Amino acid sequence: MAAVEAALTPARTLPKFVQVGPYRLEVILTDKIPTEWGVTADDAGMVVLDVGRIWIRKSLCHDRQVEVLWHEIGHVLSSLAPLEFDDPTVEEAIVARLAPLYVDFIRRNPKVVAYTQETASR
């Protein structure tokens, strides 16, 4: 139970790594999102599985950083599902709409998160 309580203690910073399925991804707060993988300099974040990194713009407020983290995790989950879209803007639209809902659900339901963690550790 102590591990569950520790996991629910609010972190003061973004985690340095997240594990999404088989991917261990480094989370990097940055002033500049790399553009060599096709994103624009104005994007709030990006994930590149081959590199094992999620980049999140440092200048964003905490709540927006959390949402962007979940947005990028959503892209990873989409690739693991595997969901294939003929038009990449469809995946982007879906992930953009779901990320804030994930964050809201987690914040409103800490007991569900605790139960999920407890069950997984058995």
DSSP file (Angstrom, degrees, kcal/mol; ACC not computed):
  #  RESIDUE AA STRUCTURE BP1 BP2  ACC     N-H-->O    O-->H-N    N-H-->O    O-->H-N    TCO  KAPPA ALPHA  PHI   PSI    X-CA   Y-CA   Z-CA
    1    1 A M     >        0   0    0      0, 0.0     4,-2.4     0, 0.0     5,-0.2   0.000 360.0 360.0 360.0 -32.8    0.0    0.0    0.0
    2    2 A A  H  >  +     0   0    0      1,-0.2     4,-2.6     2,-0.2     5,-0.2   0.872 360.0  54.2 -61.8 -36.5    2.9    2.4    0.7
    3    3 A A  H  > S+     0   0    0      2,-0.2     4,-2.1     1,-0.2    -1,-0.2   0.888 108.5  49.1 -64.4 -38.0    4.0    2.1   -3.0
    4    4 A V  H  > S+     0   0    0      2,-0.2     4,-1.4     1,-0.2    -2,-0.2   0.932 112.2  47.7 -65.8 -45.4    0.5    3.1   -4.1
    5    5 A E  H  X S+     0   0    0     -4,-2.4     4,-0.6     1,-0.2     3,-0.2   0.904 111.9  50.1 -62.7 -40.8    0.5    6.1   -1.7
    6    6 A A  H >< S+     0   0    0     -4,-2.6     3,-0.9     1,-0.2    -1,-0.2   0.893 108.6  52.8 -63.7 -38.8    3.9    7.1   -2.9
    7    7 A A  H 3< S+     0   0    0     -4,-2.1    -1,-0.2     1,-0.2    -2,-0.2   0.786 108.5  50.9 -67.6 -26.2    2.8    6.9   -6.5
    8    8 A L  H 3< S+     0   0    0     -4,-1.4    -1,-0.2    -3,-0.2    -2,-0.2   0.535  81.4 108.9 -90.3  -5.9   -0.1    9.1   -5.8
    9    9 A T  S << S-     0   0    0     -3,-0.9    -3,-0.0    -4,-0.6    -4,-0.0  -0.581  84.2-107.1 -69.2 124.6    2.0   11.8   -4.1
   10   10 A P        -     0   0    0      0, 0.0     2,-0.2     0, 0.0    -1,-0.1  -0.276  31.7-132.7 -58.7 132.4    2.0   14.7   -6.6
   11   11 A A        -     0   0    0     -4,-0.1     3,-0.0     1,-0.1    -4,-0.0  -0.560   1.6-145.8 -81.6 149.6    5.3   15.1   -8.4
   12   12 A R  S    S+     0   0    0     -2,-0.2     2,-0.3     2,-0.1    -1,-0.1   0.634  82.3  27.5 -89.9 -16.0    6.9   18.5   -8.6
   13   13 A T  S    S-     0   0    0     49,-0.0     3,-0.1     0, 0.0    -2,-0.0  -0.918  96.0 -85.4-137.8 164.4    8.4   17.9  -12.0
   14   14 A L        -     0   0    0     -2,-0.3    15,-0.1     1,-0.1    -2,-0.1  -0.378  58.0 -95.9 -63.5 149.2    7.6   15.8  -15.0
   15   15 A P        -     0   0    0      0, 0.0    -1,-0.1     0, 0.0    12,-0.1  -0.351  22.4-133.4 -65.0 150.9    9.1   12.3  -14.8
   16   16 A K  S    S+     0   0    0      1,-0.2    11,-2.8    10,-0.1     2,-0.3   0.781  89.1  18.1 -74.8 -26.6   12.4   11.8  -16.5
   17   17 A F  E     -A   26   0A   0      9,-0.3     2,-0.3    36,-0.1     9,-0.2  -0.984  62.8-163.6-141.7 150.9   11.1    8.6  -18.1
   18   18 A V  E     -A   25   0A   0      7,-2.2     7,-3.2    -2,-0.3     2,-0.6  -0.986  15.3-141.2-130.1 146.2    7.8    7.0  -18.9
   19   19 A Q  E     +A   24   0A   0     -2,-0.3     2,-0.5     5,-0.2     5,-0.2  -0.939  21.5 175.8-107.4 118.3    7.2    3.4  -19.8
   20   20 A V  E >   -A   23   0A   0      3,-3.0     3,-2.3    -2,-0.6    -2,-0.0  -0.932  64.6 -56.3-124.2 105.1    4.5    2.9  -22.5
   21   21 A G  T 3  S-     0   0    0     -2,-0.5    56,-0.0     1,-0.3    55,-0.0  -0.433 123.2 -15.4  57.5-130.0    4.2   -0.7  -23.5
   22   22 A P  T 3  S+     0   0    0      0, 0.0     2,-0.5     0, 0.0    -1,-0.3   0.528 119.2  97.8 -80.7  -4.2    7.7   -1.8  -24.6
   23   23 A Y  E <   -A   20   0A   0     -3,-2.3    -3,-3.0     2,-0.0     2,-0.7  -0.747  52.9-165.9 -95.9 124.0    8.9    1.8  -24.9
   24   24 A R  E     -A   19   0A   0     -2,-0.5     2,-0.5    -5,-0.2    -5,-0.2  -0.934  23.1-167.2-100.7 112.1   11.0    3.5  -22.2
   25   25 A L  E     -A   18   0A   0     -7,-3.2    -7,-2.2    -2,-0.7     2,-0.3  -0.879  18.2-135.4-112.1 128.5   10.8    7.1  -23.3
   26   26 A E  E     -Ab  17  53A   0     26,-2.9    28,-3.2    -2,-0.5     2,-0.6  -0.622  19.5-142.1 -75.6 135.1   12.9    9.9  -21.9
   27   27 A V  E     - b   0  54A   0    -11,-2.8     2,-0.5    -2,-0.3    28,-0.2  -0.899  20.3-170.8-103.4 122.2   10.9   13.0  -21.2
   28   28 A I  E     - b   0  55A   0     26,-3.2    28,-2.8    -2,-0.6     2,-0.5  -0.952  16.6-152.6-121.1 121.4   12.7   16.2  -22.0
   29   29 A L  E     + b   0  56A   0     -2,-0.5     2,-0.3    26,-0.2    28,-0.2  -0.801  33.9 170.9 -85.4 130.1   11.6   19.8  -21.2
   30   30 A T  E     - b   0  57A   0     26,-2.6    28,-3.3    -2,-0.5    29,-0.4  -0.961  48.4-138.1-143.9 155.2   13.0   22.0  -23.8
   31   31 A D  S    S+     0   0    0     -2,-0.3     2,-0.4     1,-0.2    -1,-0.1   0.702  99.1  40.5 -80.5 -21.5   13.0   25.6  -25.1
   32   32 A K  S    S-     0   0    0     24,-0.1    -1,-0.2    -3,-0.0    10,-0.1  -0.978  74.7-142.9-136.6 121.1   13.0   24.3  -28.7
   33   33 A I        -     0   0    0     -2,-0.4    10,-0.1     8,-0.4    12,-0.1  -0.682  35.5-111.0 -79.0 128.4   11.1   21.3  -30.1
   34   34 A P        -     0   0    0      0, 0.0     5,-0.3     0, 0.0     3,-0.2  -0.349  27.9-166.1 -60.8 139.0   13.3   19.5  -32.7
   35   35 A T    >   +     0   0    0      1,-0.1     3,-1.8     3,-0.1     6,-0.1   0.450  62.8  95.8-106.9  -2.2   11.8   20.0  -36.2
   36   36 A E  T 3  S+     0   0    0      1,-0.3    -1,-0.1     2,-0.1     0, 0.0   0.631  81.4  58.0 -68.8 -10.8   13.8   17.4  -38.1
   37   37 A W  T 3  S-     0   0    0     -3,-0.2    -1,-0.3     2,-0.0    -2,-0.1   0.202 127.1 -89.1-103.5  15.4   10.9   14.8  -37.7
   38   38 A G  S <  S+     0   0    0     -3,-1.8     2,-0.2     1,-0.3    -2,-0.1   0.496  85.8 123.1  99.7   3.3    8.3   17.0  -39.4
   39   39 A V        -     0   0    0     -5,-0.3    -1,-0.3     1,-0.1     2,-0.2  -0.513  60.2-112.4 -89.3 167.3    6.8   19.1  -36.6
   40   40 A T    >   -     0   0    0     -2,-0.2     3,-1.6     1,-0.1    -7,-0.1  -0.606  23.4-112.3 -95.9 161.2    6.8   22.8  -36.6
   41   41 A A  T 3  S+     0   0    0      1,-0.3    -8,-0.4    -2,-0.2    -1,-0.1   0.696 116.1  60.1 -63.4 -18.7    8.7   25.1  -34.3
   42   42 A D  T 3  S+     0   0    0    -10,-0.1    -1,-0.3     3,-0.0    -3,-0.0   0.559  77.7 116.9 -87.0  -9.3    5.4   26.1  -32.7
   43   43 A D    <   -     0   0    0     -3,-1.6   -10,-0.2     1,-0.1     3,-0.1  -0.242  63.0-140.0 -62.6 149.3    4.4   22.7  -31.6
   44   44 A A  S    S-     0   0    0      1,-0.2    13,-2.9    12,-0.1     2,-0.3   0.709  74.0 -21.7 -82.7 -22.2    4.0   22.1  -27.8
   45   45 A G  E     -C   56   0A   0     11,-0.2     2,-0.3   -12,-0.1    11,-0.2  -0.985  54.2-161.3-171.8 173.1    5.6   18.6  -27.9
   46   46 A M  E     -C   55   0A   0      9,-2.0     9,-2.9    -2,-0.3     2,-0.4  -0.975  10.0-144.1-163.2 159.2    6.5   15.6  -29.9
   47   47 A V  E     -C   54   0A   0     -2,-0.3     2,-0.4     7,-0.2     7,-0.2  -0.990   7.3-172.1-128.6 139.9    7.4   11.9  -29.5
   48   48 A V  E >>> -C   53   0A   0      5,-2.4     5,-1.7    -2,-0.4     4,-1.5  -0.931   4.5-168.2-130.5 108.0    9.9    9.9  -31.6
   49   49 A L  T 345S+     0   0    0     -2,-0.4    -1,-0.1     1,-0.2     5,-0.0   0.882  86.0  58.2 -64.6 -39.8    9.8    6.2  -30.8
   50   50 A D  T 345S+     0   0    0      1,-0.2    -1,-0.2     2,-0.1    -2,-0.0   0.788 114.8  38.2 -61.9 -26.7   13.0    5.4  -32.7
   51   51 A V  T <45S-     0   0    0     -3,-0.6    -1,-0.2     2,-0.2    -2,-0.2   0.653 106.7-129.5 -95.9 -20.7   14.9    7.9  -30.6
   52   52 A G  T  <5 +     0   0    0     -4,-1.5   -26,-2.9     1,-0.2     2,-0.4   0.873  63.1 121.9  75.1  38.3   13.0    7.0  -27.4
   53   53 A R  E   < -bC  26  48A   0     -5,-1.7    -5,-2.4   -28,-0.3     2,-0.4  -0.977  48.2-161.6-138.8 148.2   12.2   10.6  -26.4
   54   54 A I  E     -bC  27  47A   0    -28,-3.2   -26,-3.2    -2,-0.4     2,-0.4  -0.999  18.9-158.6-118.9 127.1    9.2   12.9  -25.7
   55   55 A W  E     -bC  28  46A   0     -9,-2.9    -9,-2.0    -2,-0.4     2,-0.4  -0.899   9.3-175.2-105.8 136.8   10.0   16.6  -26.0
   56   56 A I  E     -bC  29  45A   0    -28,-2.8   -26,-2.6    -2,-0.4   -11,-0.2  -0.998  33.5-107.6-132.7 134.3    7.7   19.1  -24.2
   57   57 A R  E >   -b   30   0A   0    -13,-2.9     3,-1.2    -2,-0.4   -26,-0.2  -0.422  22.3-148.8 -64.7 125.2    8.0   22.8  -24.4
   58   58 A K  T 3  S+     0   0    0    -28,-3.3   -27,-0.2     1,-0.2    -1,-0.2   0.793  90.1  65.7 -65.1 -32.2    9.4   24.2  -21.1
   59   59 A S  T 3  S+     0   0    0    -29,-0.4    -1,-0.2   -28,-0.1     2,-0.1   0.580  79.5 103.4 -73.4  -8.5    7.6   27.5  -21.4
   60   60 A L  S <  S-     0   0    0     -3,-1.2    -4,-0.0   -16,-0.1     5,-0.0  -0.408  80.6-106.2 -72.6 149.6    4.2   25.9  -21.0
   61   61 A C     >  -     0   0    0      1,-0.1     4,-2.4    -2,-0.1     3,-0.2  -0.281  38.2 -99.6 -67.4 163.4    2.3   26.1  -17.7
   62   62 A H  H  > S+     0   0    0      1,-0.2     4,-2.4     2,-0.2     5,-0.2   0.908 121.9  50.8 -52.9 -49.9    2.2   22.9  -15.6
   63   63 A D  H  > S+     0   0    0      1,-0.2     4,-2.1     2,-0.2    -1,-0.2   0.887 111.8  47.6 -60.0 -39.3   -1.3   21.9  -16.6
   64   64 A R  H  > S+     0   0    0      2,-0.2     4,-2.7    -3,-0.2    -1,-0.2   0.877 109.0  54.0 -70.5 -37.0   -0.4   22.3  -20.3
   65   65 A Q  H  X S+     0   0    0     -4,-2.4     4,-2.5     2,-0.2    -2,-0.2   0.915 109.2  49.1 -61.3 -42.1    2.8   20.3  -19.9
   66   66 A V  H  X S+     0   0    0     -4,-2.4     4,-2.2     2,-0.2    -2,-0.2   0.929 111.9  48.3 -62.2 -45.4    0.7   17.5  -18.3
   67   67 A E  H  X S+     0   0    0     -4,-2.1     4,-2.2     1,-0.2    -2,-0.2   0.907 111.6  49.5 -62.7 -41.9   -1.8   17.6  -21.2
   68   68 A V  H  X S+     0   0    0     -4,-2.7     4,-2.7     2,-0.2     5,-0.2   0.895 108.1  54.1 -65.7 -39.3    1.0   17.5  -23.8
   69   69 A L  H  X S+     0   0    0     -4,-2.5     4,-2.4     1,-0.2    -2,-0.2   0.945 111.9  44.1 -57.7 -48.0    2.7   14.6  -22.0
   70   70 A W  H  X S+     0   0    0     -4,-2.2     4,-2.2     2,-0.2    -2,-0.2   0.839 110.3  56.4 -67.0 -32.3   -0.6   12.6  -22.3
   71   71 A H  H  X S+     0   0    0     -4,-2.2     4,-1.4     2,-0.2    -2,-0.2   0.948 110.3  43.8 -61.2 -48.6   -1.0   13.8  -25.9
   72   72 A E  H  X S+     0   0    0     -4,-2.7     4,-1.6     1,-0.2    -2,-0.2   0.890 111.7  53.1 -67.0 -38.6    2.3   12.3  -26.8
   73   73 A I  H  X S+     0   0    0     -4,-2.4     4,-2.8     1,-0.2    -1,-0.2   0.883 103.7  59.1 -60.1 -37.6    1.6    9.2  -24.8
   74   74 A G  H  X S+     0   0    0     -4,-2.2     4,-2.3     1,-0.2    -1,-0.2   0.872 102.4  52.1 -58.8 -38.4   -1.6    9.0  -26.9
   75   75 A H  H  X S+     0   0    0     -4,-1.4     4,-1.8     2,-0.2    -1,-0.2   0.902 110.1  48.6 -64.4 -40.0    0.4    8.8  -30.1
   76   76 A V  H  X S+     0   0    0     -4,-1.6     4,-1.8     2,-0.2    -2,-0.2   0.938 111.5  49.0 -65.2 -45.6    2.4    5.9  -28.6
   77   77 A L  H  X S+     0   0    0     -4,-2.8     4,-1.5     1,-0.2    -2,-0.2   0.890 108.5  54.7 -60.5 -39.1   -0.7    4.1  -27.6
   78   78 A S  H  <>S+     0   0    0     -4,-2.3     5,-2.8     1,-0.2    -1,-0.2   0.890 108.5  48.1 -61.5 -39.7   -2.2    4.6  -31.1
   79   79 A S  H  <5S+     0   0    0     -4,-1.8    -1,-0.2     1,-0.2    -2,-0.2   0.821 113.0  48.7 -71.4 -29.5    0.9    3.0  -32.6
   80   80 A L  H  <5S+     0   0    0     -4,-1.8    -1,-0.2     1,-0.2    -2,-0.2   0.726 109.4  51.9 -79.4 -22.1    0.7    0.1  -30.2
   81   81 A A  T  <5S-     0   0    0     -4,-1.5    -1,-0.2    -5,-0.2    -2,-0.1   0.793 112.9-124.2 -59.5 -38.2   -3.0   -0.5  -30.8
   82   82 A P  T   5 +     0   0    0      0, 0.0     2,-0.6     0, 0.0    -3,-0.2   0.664  46.6 172.7 -81.8 131.1   -2.2   -0.6  -33.8
   83   83 A L      < -     0   0    0     -5,-2.8     2,-0.5    -6,-0.1    -2,-0.1  -0.903  12.8-163.4-101.1 125.7   -4.5    2.1  -35.2
   84   84 A E        -     0   0    0     -2,-0.6     2,-0.4    -3,-0.1     3,-0.1  -0.941   5.0-171.1-115.3 126.3   -3.8    2.9  -38.8
   85   85 A F        -     0   0    0     -2,-0.5    -2,-0.0     1,-0.1     6,-0.0  -0.945  23.0-149.7-117.3 134.0   -5.1    6.1  -40.3
   86   86 A D  S    S+     0   0    0     -2,-0.4    -1,-0.1     1,-0.2     3,-0.0   0.826  96.5  45.5 -65.8 -30.5   -4.9    7.0  -44.0
   87   87 A D  S >> S-     0   0    0      1,-0.1     3,-2.0    -3,-0.1     4,-0.8  -0.958  74.9-152.7-118.0 115.7   -4.7   10.6  -43.0
   88   88 A P  H 3> S+     0   0    0      0, 0.0     4,-1.9     0, 0.0     5,-0.1   0.716  93.2  69.0 -62.5 -18.8   -2.3   11.5  -40.1
   89   89 A T  H 3> S+     0   0    0      1,-0.2     4,-2.1     2,-0.2     5,-0.1   0.765  91.8  61.0 -70.3 -21.8   -4.5   14.5  -39.2
   90   90 A V  H <> S+     0   0    0     -3,-2.0     4,-2.3     2,-0.2    -1,-0.2   0.945 105.5  45.1 -68.1 -47.4   -7.2   12.0  -38.0
   91   91 A E  H  X S+     0   0    0     -4,-0.8     4,-3.0     1,-0.2     5,-0.3   0.931 112.8  52.0 -59.8 -44.6   -4.9   10.5  -35.4
   92   92 A E  H  X S+     0   0    0     -4,-1.9     4,-2.5     1,-0.2    -1,-0.2   0.904 109.9  48.8 -59.0 -42.4   -3.8   14.0  -34.3
   93   93 A A  H  X S+     0   0    0     -4,-2.1     4,-1.5     2,-0.2    -1,-0.2   0.903 113.3  46.6 -65.2 -41.4   -7.4   15.1  -33.9
   94   94 A I  H  X S+     0   0    0     -4,-2.3     4,-2.2     2,-0.2    -2,-0.2   0.949 114.7  45.7 -65.8 -49.1   -8.3   12.0  -31.9
   95   95 A V  H  X S+     0   0    0     -4,-3.0     4,-2.4     1,-0.2    -2,-0.2   0.900 110.8  54.2 -61.9 -41.5   -5.2   12.3  -29.6
   96   96 A A  H  < S+     0   0    0     -4,-2.5    -1,-0.2    -5,-0.3    -2,-0.2   0.846 112.5  43.7 -62.9 -33.9   -5.7   16.1  -29.2
   97   97 A R  H  X S+     0   0    0     -4,-1.5     4,-0.5    -3,-0.2    -1,-0.2   0.832 116.5  45.8 -80.4 -32.7   -9.3   15.5  -28.0
   98   98 A L  H  X S+     0   0    0     -4,-2.2     4,-2.5     1,-0.1     3,-0.4   0.846  96.8  71.2 -80.8 -33.8   -8.5   12.5  -25.7
   99   99 A A  H  X S+     0   0    0     -4,-2.4     4,-2.2     1,-0.3     5,-0.2   0.906 100.4  44.3 -54.2 -50.4   -5.4   13.9  -23.9
  100  100 A P  H  > S+     0   0    0      0, 0.0     4,-2.2     0, 0.0    -1,-0.3   0.832 112.7  54.0 -66.2 -26.9   -7.3   16.5  -21.8
  101  101 A L  H  X S+     0   0    0     -4,-0.5     4,-2.6    -3,-0.4    -2,-0.2   0.894 107.2  50.4 -70.9 -39.6  -10.0   13.9  -21.0
  102  102 A Y  H  X S+     0   0    0     -4,-2.5     4,-2.6     2,-0.2     5,-0.2   0.950 112.2  47.6 -58.3 -49.0   -7.3   11.4  -19.7
  103  103 A V  H  X S+     0   0    0     -4,-2.2     4,-2.4     1,-0.2    -2,-0.2   0.920 112.6  48.4 -60.4 -45.7   -5.9   14.1  -17.5
  104  104 A D  H  X S+     0   0    0     -4,-2.2     4,-2.2     1,-0.2    -1,-0.2   0.919 111.6  50.1 -61.8 -44.0   -9.3   15.1  -16.2
  105  105 A F  H  X S+     0   0    0     -4,-2.6     4,-1.4     1,-0.2    -2,-0.2   0.936 111.4  48.1 -60.3 -47.2  -10.2   11.5  -15.5
  106  106 A I  H  < S+     0   0    0     -4,-2.6     3,-0.2     1,-0.2    -1,-0.2   0.910 113.6  47.2 -61.4 -43.3   -7.0   10.8  -13.6
  107  107 A R  H  < S+     0   0    0     -4,-2.4    -1,-0.2     1,-0.2    -2,-0.2   0.854 115.8  44.3 -68.9 -34.1   -7.3   13.9  -11.5
  108  108 A R  H  < S+     0   0    0     -4,-2.2    -1,-0.2     1,-0.2    -2,-0.2   0.646 118.3  44.0 -83.1 -15.0  -11.0   13.3  -10.6
  109  109 A N    >X  +     0   0    0     -4,-1.4     4,-1.7    -3,-0.2     3,-0.7  -0.418  55.8 150.6-131.1  58.3  -10.5    9.6   -9.9
  110  110 A P  H 3> S+     0   0    0      0, 0.0     4,-2.6     0, 0.0     5,-0.2   0.815  77.2  59.1 -61.8 -27.9   -7.3    9.0   -7.8
  111  111 A K  H 3> S+     0   0    0      2,-0.2     4,-2.5     1,-0.2     5,-0.2   0.851 103.6  50.9 -70.3 -32.2   -8.9    5.9   -6.2
  112  112 A V  H <> S+     0   0    0     -3,-0.7     4,-2.4     2,-0.2    -1,-0.2   0.912 111.5  48.0 -67.1 -41.7   -9.3    4.3   -9.6
  113  113 A V  H  X S+     0   0    0     -4,-1.7     4,-2.3     2,-0.2    -2,-0.2   0.931 113.1  48.0 -63.2 -45.5   -5.6    5.0  -10.3
  114  114 A A  H  X S+     0   0    0     -4,-2.6     4,-2.6     1,-0.2    -2,-0.2   0.915 112.0  49.3 -61.8 -43.7   -4.6    3.6   -6.9
  115  115 A Y  H  X S+     0   0    0     -4,-2.5     4,-2.6     1,-0.2     5,-0.2   0.904 110.2  51.3 -63.1 -41.9   -6.8    0.5   -7.5
  116  116 A T  H  X S+     0   0    0     -4,-2.4     4,-2.0     2,-0.2    -1,-0.2   0.916 112.5  45.5 -62.2 -44.0   -5.2    0.0  -10.9
  117  117 A Q  H  X S+     0   0    0     -4,-2.3     4,-1.2     2,-0.2    -2,-0.2   0.907 113.0  50.4 -65.8 -42.2   -1.7    0.2   -9.5
  118  118 A E  H  < S+     0   0    0     -4,-2.6     4,-0.4     1,-0.2     3,-0.4   0.914 111.1  48.4 -63.0 -43.8   -2.6   -2.1   -6.6
  119  119 A T  H >< S+     0   0    0     -4,-2.6     3,-1.2     1,-0.2    -1,-0.2   0.889 108.8  54.0 -63.8 -40.8   -4.1   -4.7   -8.9
  120  120 A A  H 3< S+     0   0    0     -4,-2.0    -1,-0.2     1,-0.2    -2,-0.2   0.769 103.6  56.6 -66.9 -25.6   -1.0   -4.6  -11.2
  121  121 A S  T 3<        0   0    0     -4,-1.2    -1,-0.2    -3,-0.4    -2,-0.2   0.523 360.0 360.0 -86.5  -4.5    1.4   -5.3   -8.3
  122  122 A R    <         0   0    0     -3,-1.2    -1,-0.2    -4,-0.4    -2,-0.1   0.473 360.0 360.0 -78.4 360.0   -0.3   -8.5   -7.2
